[in-house]
Amino acid sequence: MAGVGPGTQAAPRRDGVRREPFRSHDPWQQPASSHRLPAYSFPEPRSGRRNPDFRPRLHRVIIANQWEGSPRLTNRETRDAMKRALVGTMSPAIALAFLPLVVTLLVRYRHYFRLLVRMVLLRSLRDCLSGLRTEERAFSYVLTHALPGDPSHILTTLDHWSRHCEYLGHMGPVKGQILTRLVEEKAPACVLELGTHCGYSTLLIACALPPGGHLLTVEWDPRMAAVAEKLIHLAGFDERTVELVVSSSEEVIPRLRTQYQLSRADMVLLAHRPRCYLRDLQLLEAHALLPAGATVLADHVLFPGAPRFLQYAKNCGRYRCRLHHTGLPDFPAIKDGIAQLTYAGPG
């Protein structure tokens, strides 16, 4: 059987239909050359009769690169490939560039990270598991380990609980010594405490009061006030020495003179929310509850901080200011302080 070559015609098939070699009419499909691969197309449908209008549809055209031996890509495919290659190359480089910064921040602020873990994460987890607050669990610990009627032993037990069990966020022994010394030096007849918390600072003030002194403490949280009330009674103080009011400071201050028979506060301790310090101080001034020479103490003025309160006290001209630098209990590297203001009068 003779082959089909140049200048020869294709041999007829048994079905009688003459088959011609395929020639594409697409101008983009050029004849195969020495450095390009032919285009691939779908084969013609197998039928007994050829459709003269049949035009093969290209499945995919691959043009080989003569030097690299890899198929050429379109512009869009090339851009996508370059982006993927760039991202894959730059991501480790960016991570390595930021690694020293991350390590430096972790080392420098490790104390704040530990505080965040103990005071927020672990506390929230234990609250959910036990259904009790940290202060309620601390009071249960005090009941089983402290001596009733001994305020000093109760305070030491609370310090031990905060140091070894759960962070309590209380005033702590270092600030407690400053508060006790100031109360003993000033010997106030009436002390107003805004922010009872668990009752730690309340016991410190009650122990340092002169004979016949009275302490009025205000707490807005009922559950916290219940714990503080039990702790005050456990220490042996009655309502004649310590009076606990469950309400917000903004509502109590205007009614101190009429409802609670408090005409003047020789000493005021601000220990609730630092953002409310300035508002409450101005309320005390507006209702003339601060006599000349009264002492105002404000805790946590550096951490988390009360900048507007400190700025007002320094610039208004009615106070002599002093700042006692301390650290947070159990975290002495985190700087905090107690602001001592001496009221000079309305001026």
C-alpha positions as CSV (number, residue, x, y, z in Angstrom):
1,M,0.0,0.0,0.0
2,A,1.5,3.3,-1.1
3,G,1.9,6.1,1.5
4,V,0.6,9.5,1.3
5,G,3.3,12.0,0.5
6,P,3.8,15.4,-1.1
7,G,1.9,15.7,-4.3
8,T,-0.2,12.6,-3.7
9,Q,-3.8,12.3,-2.8
10,A,-5.2,10.7,0.3
11,A,-6.3,7.1,-0.3
12,P,-10.1,6.6,-0.3
13,R,-11.6,4.8,2.7
14,R,-14.0,1.9,2.6
15,D,-17.0,4.1,3.3
16,G,-16.4,6.0,0.1
17,V,-15.7,9.4,1.7
18,R,-12.5,11.0,0.8
19,R,-10.6,12.4,3.8
20,E,-8.4,15.4,3.3
21,P,-5.6,16.5,5.7
22,F,-6.9,19.0,8.3
23,R,-6.2,22.6,7.5
24,S,-7.3,25.2,10.0
25,H,-8.7,28.5,8.7
26,D,-7.9,30.2,12.1
27,P,-5.3,32.9,11.3
28,W,-3.9,32.4,14.9
29,Q,-3.1,28.8,14.2
30,Q,0.1,28.9,12.2
31,P,1.7,25.8,10.7
32,A,4.0,23.9,12.9
33,S,7.6,25.0,12.8
34,S,10.8,23.7,14.1
35,H,10.5,25.5,17.4
36,R,6.8,25.4,18.1
37,L,4.5,22.6,18.9
38,P,1.3,22.1,16.9
39,A,-2.0,23.2,18.2
40,Y,-4.2,20.6,19.8
41,S,-7.9,20.5,18.8
42,F,-10.9,18.3,19.3
43,P,-11.1,15.6,16.7
44,E,-13.9,15.7,14.1
45,P,-17.1,13.9,14.9
46,R,-17.2,10.5,13.5
47,S,-20.0,10.5,11.0
48,G,-20.4,9.0,7.6
49,R,-20.7,12.4,6.0
50,R,-18.5,15.5,6.6
51,N,-20.3,18.7,7.5
52,P,-18.9,21.5,5.3
53,D,-19.7,24.1,8.0
54,F,-17.8,22.2,10.7
55,R,-15.0,24.2,12.4
56,P,-13.0,22.5,15.1
57,R,-12.9,24.3,18.5
58,L,-9.5,24.6,20.1
59,H,-9.3,22.8,23.5
60,R,-6.1,24.5,24.6
61,V,-3.2,26.0,22.7
62,I,0.2,25.4,24.2
63,I,3.2,27.1,22.8
64,A,6.5,25.6,23.9
65,N,9.5,27.8,24.8
66,Q,12.4,26.8,22.7
67,W,15.1,27.5,25.4
68,E,13.3,26.8,28.7
69,G,11.1,24.0,27.5
70,S,8.1,25.3,29.6
71,P,4.7,26.6,28.2
72,R,4.2,30.3,27.8
73,L,1.5,31.8,29.9
74,T,-0.9,34.7,29.2
75,N,-0.5,38.1,30.8
76,R,-3.1,37.5,33.5
77,E,-1.7,34.0,34.3
78,T,1.8,35.5,34.5
79,R,0.7,38.3,36.9
80,D,-1.0,35.8,39.1
81,A,2.0,33.5,39.2
82,M,4.3,36.4,40.0
83,K,2.0,37.5,42.9
84,R,1.9,34.0,44.3
85,A,5.6,33.7,44.1
86,L,6.1,37.2,45.7
87,V,3.7,36.4,48.6
88,G,5.3,33.1,49.2
89,T,8.7,34.7,49.3
90,M,7.9,37.8,51.3
91,S,5.7,36.2,54.1
92,P,8.6,34.5,55.9
93,A,10.8,37.6,55.4
94,I,8.1,39.8,57.0
95,A,7.7,37.4,59.8
96,L,11.4,37.3,60.5
97,A,11.6,41.1,60.3
98,F,8.9,41.5,63.0
99,L,10.1,38.7,65.2
100,P,12.7,40.9,67.1
101,L,10.0,43.5,67.7
102,V,7.5,40.9,69.1
103,V,10.2,39.4,71.3
104,T,11.2,42.8,72.6
105,L,7.6,43.8,73.4
106,L,6.9,40.5,75.2
107,V,10.1,40.9,77.3
108,R,9.4,44.5,78.1
109,Y,5.7,44.2,78.9
110,R,5.8,40.7,80.4
111,H,4.4,42.0,83.7
112,Y,1.4,43.5,82.0
113,F,0.9,40.2,80.1
114,R,1.0,38.2,83.4
115,L,-1.5,40.7,84.9
116,L,-3.8,40.3,81.9
117,V,-3.7,36.5,82.2
118,R,-4.3,36.4,85.9
119,M,-6.9,39.2,86.3
120,V,-8.9,38.7,83.1
121,L,-8.5,35.3,81.5
122,L,-8.1,33.0,84.6
123,R,-10.6,35.0,86.6
124,S,-13.2,34.8,83.9
125,L,-12.6,31.0,83.5
126,R,-12.9,30.4,87.3
127,D,-16.0,32.6,87.5
128,C,-17.7,30.5,84.8
129,L,-16.7,27.2,86.3
130,S,-17.6,28.0,90.0
131,G,-20.4,30.5,89.5
132,L,-18.8,32.7,92.2
133,R,-16.7,35.8,92.0
134,T,-13.1,36.1,93.0
135,E,-14.0,38.1,96.1
136,E,-16.6,35.5,97.1
137,R,-14.0,32.7,96.8
138,A,-11.6,34.8,98.8
139,F,-14.1,35.3,101.6
140,S,-14.6,31.5,101.7
141,Y,-10.8,31.1,102.1
142,V,-10.8,33.7,104.9
143,L,-13.5,31.9,106.8
144,T,-11.5,28.7,106.9
145,H,-8.0,30.3,107.5
146,A,-8.4,33.6,109.3
147,L,-9.1,34.3,113.0
148,P,-12.5,36.0,113.6
149,G,-12.2,39.3,115.4
150,D,-8.6,39.8,114.3
151,P,-8.5,42.4,111.5
152,S,-4.7,42.1,111.0
153,H,-4.9,38.4,110.5
154,I,-7.8,38.8,108.1
155,L,-5.8,41.3,106.0
156,T,-2.8,39.0,106.0
157,T,-5.0,36.1,104.8
158,L,-6.3,38.2,102.0
159,D,-2.8,39.1,100.9
160,H,-1.8,35.4,101.0
161,W,-4.9,34.5,98.9
162,S,-4.0,37.2,96.3
163,R,-0.4,36.2,96.1
164,H,-0.7,32.4,95.9
165,C,-4.3,31.6,94.7
166,E,-6.0,34.3,92.7
167,Y,-5.2,37.9,92.1
168,L,-7.6,40.0,94.1
169,G,-6.8,43.5,92.8
170,H,-7.0,45.0,96.3
171,M,-4.9,47.8,97.8
172,G,-2.1,45.5,99.1
173,P,0.2,45.8,102.1
174,V,2.5,48.5,100.6
175,K,-0.3,51.0,99.9
176,G,-2.0,49.8,103.1
177,Q,0.9,51.1,105.2
178,I,0.7,54.5,103.5
179,L,-3.1,54.7,104.1
180,T,-2.7,53.5,107.8
181,R,0.0,56.1,108.5
182,L,-2.0,59.0,107.0
183,V,-5.1,58.1,108.9
184,E,-3.2,57.9,112.2
185,E,-1.4,61.2,111.4
186,K,-4.6,63.1,110.4
187,A,-6.9,61.5,113.0
188,P,-10.1,62.3,111.1
189,A,-13.3,62.2,112.9
190,C,-15.2,61.2,109.8
191,V,-13.9,59.4,106.7
192,L,-15.7,58.9,103.4
193,E,-14.7,55.9,101.3
194,L,-15.9,55.7,97.7
195,G,-15.4,52.1,96.5
196,T,-15.5,49.5,99.2
197,H,-14.5,46.6,96.9
198,C,-13.9,43.5,99.1
199,G,-13.4,45.5,102.3
200,Y,-9.6,45.5,102.5
201,S,-9.1,49.2,102.7
202,T,-12.2,49.5,104.9
203,L,-10.6,47.4,107.5
204,L,-7.3,49.4,107.3
205,I,-9.1,52.7,107.9
206,A,-11.3,51.2,110.7
207,C,-8.3,49.9,112.5
208,A,-6.5,53.3,112.3
209,L,-9.5,55.5,113.3
210,P,-9.2,57.5,116.5
211,P,-11.7,56.7,119.3
212,G,-15.2,57.8,118.3
213,G,-14.2,58.0,114.6
214,H,-16.8,57.1,111.9
215,L,-16.3,55.6,108.5
216,L,-18.9,55.8,105.7
217,T,-18.1,53.5,102.8
218,V,-20.0,53.4,99.5
219,E,-20.1,50.5,97.1
220,W,-22.3,50.4,93.9
221,D,-22.1,46.6,93.3
222,P,-24.5,44.6,95.6
223,R,-22.6,41.3,95.4
224,M,-19.3,43.1,96.3
225,A,-21.0,45.0,99.1
226,A,-22.3,41.7,100.5
227,V,-18.8,40.3,100.7
228,A,-17.5,43.5,102.3
229,E,-20.3,43.5,104.9
230,K,-19.5,39.9,106.0
231,L,-15.8,40.7,106.2
232,I,-16.4,43.8,108.3
233,H,-18.6,41.9,110.7
234,L,-16.0,39.0,110.8
235,A,-13.4,41.6,111.8
236,G,-15.6,42.7,114.7
237,F,-16.7,46.2,113.6
238,D,-20.3,47.3,113.9
239,E,-22.4,49.9,112.2
240,R,-21.5,52.6,114.7
241,T,-17.9,52.5,113.4
242,V,-18.4,51.4,109.8
243,E,-21.5,52.2,107.8
244,L,-21.9,50.6,104.4
245,V,-24.1,52.1,101.7
246,V,-25.0,50.2,98.6
247,S,-25.4,52.8,95.8
248,S,-23.4,54.8,93.3
249,S,-21.3,57.6,94.5
250,E,-23.0,60.1,92.1
251,E,-26.3,59.4,93.9
252,V,-24.9,59.3,97.5
253,I,-22.8,62.5,97.6
254,P,-25.7,64.9,97.2
255,R,-27.6,63.1,100.0
256,L,-24.8,62.8,102.5
257,R,-25.8,65.9,104.5
258,T,-29.6,65.2,104.6
259,Q,-29.9,61.4,104.6
260,Y,-26.7,60.2,106.2
261,Q,-26.0,63.1,108.6
262,L,-22.6,63.7,107.2
263,S,-21.9,67.4,107.2
264,R,-18.2,67.2,106.5
265,A,-15.6,64.7,105.5
266,D,-12.2,65.2,107.1
267,M,-10.7,62.5,104.8
268,V,-11.9,61.0,101.6
269,L,-10.6,57.9,99.9
270,L,-11.3,57.5,96.2
271,A,-10.9,53.8,95.3
272,H,-13.7,53.0,92.9
273,R,-13.4,53.9,89.2
274,P,-10.6,56.3,88.2
275,R,-12.7,57.9,85.5
276,C,-15.2,59.0,88.2
277,Y,-12.6,60.6,90.5
278,L,-12.9,64.1,89.0
279,R,-16.7,64.1,88.9
280,D,-16.9,63.0,92.5
281,L,-14.3,65.5,93.7
282,Q,-16.3,68.3,92.1
283,L,-19.5,67.0,93.6
284,L,-17.9,67.2,97.0
285,E,-16.8,70.7,96.4
286,A,-20.2,71.8,95.1
287,H,-22.0,70.5,98.2
288,A,-19.4,72.0,100.6
289,L,-18.5,68.6,102.1
290,L,-14.7,69.3,102.3
291,P,-13.6,71.5,105.1
292,A,-10.3,73.5,104.9
293,G,-7.4,71.1,105.6
294,A,-9.3,68.0,104.5
295,T,-7.3,65.2,102.9
296,V,-8.3,63.5,99.7
297,L,-6.6,60.2,98.8
298,A,-6.9,58.7,95.3
299,D,-5.7,55.2,94.5
300,H,-4.7,53.9,91.1
301,V,-3.8,57.3,89.7
302,L,-1.0,55.9,87.6
303,F,-2.3,52.5,86.7
304,P,-4.8,52.4,85.1
305,G,-4.5,56.1,85.7
306,A,-6.6,59.3,86.3
307,P,-4.8,62.0,84.3
308,R,-7.8,64.5,84.2
309,F,-8.2,64.2,88.0
310,L,-4.5,64.9,88.6
311,Q,-4.5,67.8,86.1
312,Y,-7.5,69.4,87.8
313,A,-6.0,69.0,91.3
314,K,-2.7,70.6,90.2
315,N,-4.1,73.5,88.2
316,C,-7.2,74.6,90.1
317,G,-5.2,76.1,92.9
318,R,-7.3,74.7,95.7
319,Y,-5.1,71.7,96.6
320,R,-1.6,70.9,97.6
321,C,-0.7,67.7,95.8
322,R,1.7,64.9,96.7
323,L,2.1,61.6,94.9
324,H,3.2,58.4,96.8
325,H,4.9,56.2,94.2
326,T,4.2,52.5,94.7
327,G,3.6,49.4,92.6
328,L,0.7,47.0,92.1
329,P,0.4,44.3,94.8
330,D,2.0,41.1,93.5
331,F,3.3,43.1,90.5
332,P,5.8,45.6,91.9
333,A,7.3,46.2,88.4
334,I,4.0,47.9,87.3
335,K,4.2,51.4,88.7
336,D,1.2,52.9,90.5
337,G,0.7,55.5,93.1
338,I,-1.6,57.2,95.7
339,A,-2.3,60.9,95.2
340,Q,-2.6,62.9,98.4
341,L,-4.5,66.2,98.1
342,T,-4.8,68.7,100.9
343,Y,-7.8,71.0,100.5
344,A,-7.0,74.7,101.1
345,G,-10.6,76.0,100.8
346,P,-12.9,77.2,98.1
347,G,-10.6,80.1,97.3
